[in-house]
Amino acid sequence: MSGAPDLSVARSSLDFGAYGALRAKAQRDQGAALQETAQQFEAMFLQMVMKSMRATVTKSDLFNSQSMETYEAMYDRELATVMARRGGIGLSQVLTQQLDPSARYVPRSTEAALSLHPGLEPRPVNPAPAPKALPNREPVPVPLKGRRAP
């Protein structure tokens, strides 16, 4: 059974039988198992992103319940799994390229990457600010409570 994975049916991250199948798949074809594992990692990452995004939204009392939070977490888990299977944000592809020993991945230098985009100029990520000279001012005496200025 080879070919592209079925995108219409997402495997749940709670399907523990799939882990045994993944182990057997790794013994037969390490590349495919690595890709599957990278997709699961990307799904977990996307789920954490969605959980963090939901934490920033203020909820009204109407929609704030333990049941609602449980269903939102289940929905986010399954949505993240489907997103990862359909390409996601590209994290699984990068992980597969980095971890696959048979892949001939050669990291590009900055110059090589910029040559692909003519007109772009390299610039430092955090440029050092230019030093500013402080103005010369005469000290001003400040009267303190209970003391008189001389």
Backbone torsions as a table, in degrees:
resi	resn	phi	psi	omega
1	MET	NA	102.0	-178.4
2	SER	-129.3	179.2	179.8
3	GLY	110.7	-170.0	-178.2
4	ALA	-71.8	146.1	177.7
5	PRO	-69.0	152.0	178.7
6	ASP	-72.8	113.0	-176.7
7	LEU	-83.8	-13.9	-178.2
8	SER	-77.0	-24.2	-180.0
9	VAL	-117.6	116.3	-179.5
10	ALA	-93.8	133.1	174.0
11	ARG	-76.2	136.4	179.9
12	SER	-77.5	147.6	175.8
13	SER	-71.9	-10.4	177.8
14	LEU	-93.9	2.8	179.9
15	ASP	-81.7	93.1	-175.2
16	PHE	-73.0	-20.6	175.1
17	GLY	-67.4	-26.6	179.3
18	ALA	-68.4	-26.4	179.1
19	TYR	-68.0	-37.7	175.3
20	GLY	-65.9	-39.6	177.5
21	ALA	-66.2	-35.4	178.3
22	LEU	-67.3	-38.4	177.3
23	ARG	-63.6	-43.1	177.4
24	ALA	-65.3	-37.9	178.5
25	LYS	-65.0	-36.5	179.7
26	ALA	-65.4	-32.6	177.9
27	GLN	-71.9	-30.3	179.4
28	ARG	-85.3	-47.2	-173.7
29	ASP	-143.3	99.7	-176.1
30	GLN	-67.0	-33.6	-179.8
31	GLY	-63.7	-44.8	179.6
32	ALA	-67.9	-38.6	178.5
33	ALA	-67.0	-36.9	177.7
34	LEU	-64.3	-41.8	178.7
35	GLN	-64.1	-41.6	178.6
36	GLU	-63.5	-42.8	179.5
37	THR	-65.3	-40.8	177.9
38	ALA	-63.3	-37.2	177.1
39	GLN	-65.8	-39.9	178.2
40	GLN	-65.2	-38.4	177.7
41	PHE	-65.0	-42.8	178.4
42	GLU	-63.2	-38.5	177.6
43	ALA	-62.9	-41.1	178.1
44	MET	-64.2	-41.9	178.6
45	PHE	-62.7	-46.2	179.3
46	LEU	-62.8	-36.0	177.5
47	GLN	-64.3	-40.5	178.2
48	MET	-65.9	-37.3	177.4
49	VAL	-63.3	-45.6	-179.8
50	MET	-65.0	-38.0	178.1
51	LYS	-63.1	-41.6	178.2
52	SER	-66.3	-37.8	178.5
53	MET	-66.2	-41.1	179.0
54	ARG	-65.3	-31.1	-179.5
55	ALA	-67.8	-20.3	-179.0
56	THR	-85.2	-12.4	-176.7
57	VAL	-90.0	129.3	176.6
58	THR	-76.9	130.4	-178.1
59	LYS	-106.0	142.8	176.1
60	SER	-82.0	166.4	179.0
61	ASP	-65.6	-23.0	-179.1
62	LEU	-65.6	-39.1	-176.6
63	PHE	-108.1	12.1	-176.7
64	ASN	-104.2	101.0	176.6
65	SER	-150.3	162.7	178.9
66	GLN	-64.5	-37.1	178.8
67	SER	-64.1	-43.0	-179.9
68	MET	-63.5	-41.6	178.9
69	GLU	-64.4	-37.1	178.4
70	THR	-65.0	-46.1	-179.8
71	TYR	-66.9	-37.2	177.0
72	GLU	-63.9	-40.8	179.1
73	ALA	-65.1	-41.4	177.7
74	MET	-65.2	-42.2	178.9
75	TYR	-63.1	-44.8	-180.0
76	ASP	-62.5	-38.6	179.8
77	ARG	-62.8	-47.3	-178.6
78	GLU	-71.0	-37.9	177.2
79	LEU	-63.0	-41.7	178.6
80	ALA	-64.0	-37.4	178.4
81	THR	-65.1	-44.6	179.3
82	VAL	-65.6	-43.0	179.4
83	MET	-60.2	-43.7	-179.4
84	ALA	-65.1	-38.5	179.0
85	ARG	-66.7	-28.4	-177.8
86	ARG	-95.3	14.0	176.1
87	GLY	115.8	-28.5	176.1
88	GLY	52.2	-133.8	-178.9
89	ILE	-105.2	6.9	177.6
90	GLY	92.1	2.5	-178.6
91	LEU	-65.9	-39.3	-179.2
92	SER	-66.1	-34.9	178.0
93	GLN	-66.5	-41.2	179.2
94	VAL	-66.1	-42.7	178.4
95	LEU	-62.6	-42.3	179.5
96	THR	-62.8	-42.6	178.5
97	GLN	-63.9	-38.9	-177.7
98	GLN	-73.6	-35.0	-171.9
99	LEU	-97.8	-14.8	-178.4
100	ASP	-78.2	115.3	-177.9
101	PRO	-68.4	-22.9	-178.8
102	SER	-87.4	-12.7	-179.6
103	ALA	-74.1	142.2	179.4
104	ARG	-100.3	66.5	-179.0
105	TYR	-88.6	121.6	177.6
106	VAL	-118.1	115.7	179.7
107	PRO	-63.7	139.9	-179.3
108	ARG	-84.1	147.8	172.3
109	SER	-78.3	166.8	179.1
110	THR	-62.1	-40.8	-179.2
111	GLU	-64.6	-41.2	179.6
112	ALA	-66.0	-39.3	179.2
113	ALA	-67.4	-39.2	179.7
114	LEU	-70.6	-26.8	179.0
115	SER	-67.5	-21.8	176.8
116	LEU	-74.3	-19.1	-178.0
117	HIS	-126.1	84.0	-179.0
118	PRO	-62.6	143.4	179.3
119	GLY	99.3	-15.7	177.8
120	LEU	-84.7	136.7	178.2
121	GLU	-108.6	136.6	176.3
122	PRO	-69.3	141.3	176.1
123	ARG	-141.2	150.1	-178.4
124	PRO	-66.8	149.2	-179.0
125	VAL	-66.5	-49.3	178.4
126	ASN	-123.7	87.2	-178.7
127	PRO	-65.9	143.9	179.2
128	ALA	-71.2	131.8	179.7
129	PRO	-69.8	147.0	177.8
130	ALA	-70.2	138.1	-180.0
131	PRO	-67.8	141.5	179.9
132	LYS	-112.1	135.8	178.3
133	ALA	-83.2	137.7	177.6
134	LEU	-80.6	142.2	179.6
135	PRO	-69.0	146.2	176.9
136	ASN	-82.1	117.4	178.7
137	ARG	-130.7	147.3	176.7
138	GLU	-77.8	139.1	178.3
139	PRO	-64.3	140.4	-179.3
140	VAL	-108.5	124.3	178.0
141	PRO	-68.8	135.7	179.9
142	VAL	-111.7	119.7	178.9
143	PRO	-70.0	135.1	178.0
144	LEU	-97.8	152.2	179.8
145	LYS	-65.7	137.5	176.8
146	GLY	84.2	-9.0	178.0
147	ARG	-124.2	148.7	177.4
148	ARG	-100.6	143.8	179.1
149	ALA	-68.5	141.0	-178.0
150	PRO	-71.8	NA	NA
